[in-house]
């Protein structure tokens, strides 16, 4: 094991799975061994049994679907607006100078702080939850995309101008293709943040969703159901993360050469 030396794909999988096995083993030993009060932390077996009950008898699959829909909807809206604005800010410095101070200010505002206002403005329906995800994702995306586009190699830009490319062609044929792999990675990371925003939005004024189930379970001191909901969120996030990586490898194979 040496710094920055990559490991073989098979070894990476084994190491990753090993941590999950160790984590569950410690969890089981602490709970089944009686070291932790079950009121505060349910054991893995009870958690799985409660999860099956939620899915089979209480319609938890619908809650999962609603949460996924909210995350995807709010994130797609944020990305659809943030992508062109971020590219424009990265490519044109006057546009960056105009928008960047406000975007930098807004990205430090916690999306959860807007929930009371959004409930006042949009009620407790889907618009409020989509707005929370939008606020939490949009400003982060804009700034990160602008920085990525603005860091395009200057030798590529100068070579393109030498070959006679116009401004629009430079953006279309140099800036966007050069920044695309990192933009895709930015989308992948911010999608993970969007999950935290939707759960917060569902904890207040929601009648469905994983966050709503967690709130109801808290009132019943049902830590087994709470843990199951948290694990479901992690599993969905893990699947989406791997899906993003797979798509990125297929779309931008040249970006993997140096890794």
Beta strands, then each sheet from edge to edge (+ up, - down):
end
